[in-house]
Amino acid sequence: KTLVPEDRIANVIKSIDKMDKCSNDEFDLSIQQQGISKENLQKIKNFLEFRNGNNNFEILNRLKVFRFNEEFTAGLSEIEGILQILKKLDIEDNYVKISLKLARGLSYYTGSVFETVFDDFKNVGSISGGGRYDNLVTLLSSGKQFPGVGATIGISRLFTELLGRELLDVKKSSVANILVTVQNQDFITNYIRIANKLRKAGIKTEVYLQDKNLASQLSYADRKKIKFVIIANEMELLENKAIIRNLETKEQKIIRTEYVGREILEAFK
């Protein structure tokens, strides 16, 4: 049985997307103004608060019980694919949260949408957001098909908070202490895993994502005044090895990537 008349779905979704920004009474009123009964309103709220499970995969499996339509099933499949990729990149589950309330830009987004928040900066709200929009570029390209995924960052609200807490040094061109260079795009997952290990050790790390030669990447690090770089080709990655180079002293050492961490910086002090 349909909870929301088809001609009211778009308006209800808009209210859902603003749910966390208004009071409970304001949300209830916005839904009831669309001709939704109190009984169906409660069913909608129960579904939106669906959080049964200890992690995202448990929540996803429980959501699969619902059989609303093919589009819903396809959406769950896409979310599962994203979670699998994040798992391969060693992104811990507690950094990602499935949200059924996030429902924006449905006139141009064609897949999953996402937003980013800082747990320590709850007063700031969302500091970035975006999603997949396969058809957006097509509208401007004479019918040619182009996939697209993008996000925007709330620069003003983010920088205001970071500067206010003295977490940002405006004298530096980059906040990173290490740049992980990428010599083979086919092994990008390996490079990101190295970066994640460094970040977990408290080391601010950047991964070079453009497809350029090593000289260009080292030049980039130098311009940004990033002191250390990680260098590894395909063979070194397969052997769990990499080179860490101090761009100021030109000193470098071979490290084992499975043990990468704060100790690699200590060696250069």
C-alpha angles and dihedrals in degrees: 000000000000114000095191127038111243094242090056099047096094092052092047091050090052089054091048091053089055094044096108092048097058139050123270091251092050091052093048091050093049090054096043089051086066090063096261116149121235089247093055091042089059091048090053092049092047090054094047091053091050104138104144108151141054096249141016095269092053090049090048093051091050091049089055088070088073114084103190100146143312092276091057091049091048090051092054090049091053092049089050090053091051091049091050091053092048089050091054089051090054093244104160118237094239090066092061128058129185107228123191090188095066104097114142140137094021090157090070110009111094101184143008120352125202144181135194129225134177115233090210093049101050092149090062096061121199113002097185139010143168145126148193119311110173095167101044098083090040089066089063099039108067093260098309113143116240125171116222141188122173146156139196127217125219092231098174097050092041097049093044090057096043094048092045090055092043091239095130127067106208091192091070124076091215135023090215122106094191134034117205105211120212119218098167121035090199088070096047090124090059092051092049090050090055089050092049091053090052092048091050087055089057096257116137105234137183127195117213104232103177118098099245135129123270094257091058091049093051090048089052091052090049093051091049090047092237103163102204134042132191114219125189134153126204096275093048092050092052089052092048091244135127140167122243113201130192104218093199098053097022088228115143139182137192113243135186108244094210088064098038114142146106092322091073090065093047089063091066099047 
